[in-house]
């Protein structure tokens, strides 16, 4: 197991999208020399390339106000039947 920072992930994603997946494997192995084989590195590159950066919590839109609830009207009491 290893941890990838956002900067490292961006470097790998950029290599993947601009030069292909094997260039991204080279970047991954340069950043993380623990990878001894290319198939495992390629699997990790494909996973990292699919990641989307998390949205900035400071730029999150304000929470929507809950919808207004319409109060129910009481039913008229049933009239007794003769």
N, C-alpha and C positions, 0 to 999 in steps of 0.2 A: 504494500500500500504506500502511496505517496500523496503529497498535497501539492496542488498546482495553484499558484497565485494568478490573479486576473491578468497581470502583465505577461506571465509565461503562457497562459492560455491564449492571449491575443497574439503573441508571437507565433504560436503553433497554428492558430486559425488563419493568420495572414499567409503563412507559408503554404498551408493546405489550399487556400482559395486562389492564390496567385501562381504557385508553382507546382501544385499537385500533392498527392498524399505521401509520396516517397520523400519529397523535400521536407514535409512536415515530420516524417519519421526521423530524418536527420536532425531537425531542430529539437525534437523530443529527446533523442539520444544525446545531443549536445548538452541540453539542460539537465537531463537525468541520466547519468552514465550507468545507472544500475541495470538498464535494459541490455540484456546480452543477446537477445534474438529479435529479429525484425518482425515476425508475425505478432508477437505480443505488443511490441511498440506500435505496430500498425493498428491493432485493435484499440489501443488507448488513444491514438491520434484520431481515429474515426469518432470515438466518444467525445473527445475534447472539441473536435470541429463542430459537433452538433450542439454544443452548449450555447446558450444565449446569456449575455451578461444580465445580472440582476438589475432591476430598475432602482434608481436612486431613491431611497426612502424620503429624502428631503423634497424631491420633486413630485411626490405622489399627489394625485388630485385629492381634494378634500372629500371626506366621506359623504356619501349621498344621504340626504335626510330620508327617514323612513316614509313610506307612503301614508297619507292620511287615512284614518280608519273612519268609515261611515258608521255611526251608531245605529243599531237595529231599533226598529219601533216595536213597541209592545203590541201584542195582538189584543184585539178586543175580546173580552171574555165571551165564551160561548153562551148563547142564549139557550135557556132550557127549552126543550121541545115538549109540546103537550102530549 
